[in-house]
Amino acid sequence: MYICICKGITDSAIREAVCQGACRMRDLKTCLGVGTQCGKCACHAKQVLNEVLADLRHINIISHQPSHLIEAIT
């Protein structure tokens, strides 16, 4: 889905940028240009950023658990 119409940035592009190390809106602005034109996308871009970071934290927590706990969670 398009997040930034001005720059043609999708949620997938934001997700990829986060996986490559972007962890703040400033990082997304620098690497993708999100929110640098009209700014209407900033809230939605921030939401996608936070969702991806939460997903990565969850994966990191699960991957550091003993196997019997992972089986109980999934």
Sequence and secondary structure as in RCSB ss.txt:
>XXXX:A:sequence
MYICICKGITDSAIREAVCQGACRMRDLKTCLGVGTQCGKCACHAKQVLNEVLADLRHINIISHQPSHLIEAIT
>XXXX:A:secstr
 EEETTTTEEHHHHHHHHHTT  SHHHHHHHH TTSSS TTHHHHHHHHHHHHHHHHHHHHHHTS HHHHHHH 
